[in-house]
């Protein structure tokens, strides 16, 4: 599962260091919010075709690890 986290990028020069999906400007929190609103991964991928299923999984894993205190969100 650690490989999934390689899809998350934090760069202080990109969106003030907010975590995004690598190679995009799509923020992790957006993906988590879309899931919370009831969108399925397939619906998210339809809305954001530049994403892959692994990106959605990475965003959720990242959020879980931050909440457990395993990852410093860096922002």
N, C-alpha and C positions, 0 to 999 in steps of 0.2 A: 504493500500500500504506500510505502514511502515514495515510490516512483511517481505516484499521482501528485504528490506535493511539488514535484519538479515543474509541474504545469502552472504553478502559482508564482508570480513575479512581484517583487516589491522593489520599486526604484523611486527614490525620492524626487527624481526629475520627471516622473510620470505620474500624473494625478496626485501630486503631493505625497507620494509614497504609499498610497492605498493599495492593498493587494488586488491584483488583476490576473486574468488568465493570460499566460505568457503569449506575447505576440499580438495582443489585442488591448483595447482600452475598456474591456468589459470587467467591471469590478465584481469581486467575489460576493460582496453583500447583495448585489443585484440578483445573482443566481439564487442565493439563499432565500431572498424575499419572494422571488417567483415561485419557488417550491412551496414556501409558506402560504402563498396565495392559491395554491392548488394546481399549478401548472405541472404537467408531467415532464420528465426529461425530453420526451419526443416533441412536446409543444415548445419547450425552450429551444431545442435545436432547430425547429421550424422557424421560430422568431429570430434566431441568431445563427444563421447557417455557417458562420465561420467557426463555431464551436463544434466539439466532438463530445460524445457521451462521457468520455474520460474527463473532460473539462468540468462537466457538471458534478461528477463524482469527486473530483479534486476540490472543488469549491466547498462541497458539503463536508468533506474530510478536514479541510483546513479550518472551517468554522468550528467543527467539533473539537479539534486539537487546541485551538485558541481558547475555547470555553473551558477545557480541562486544564488549562494553564501549561500545556506542553509546548506551546509555540508563543513567542512574544509577537503580538500583532505588528509591532514596529512602527505604528502610527501614533 
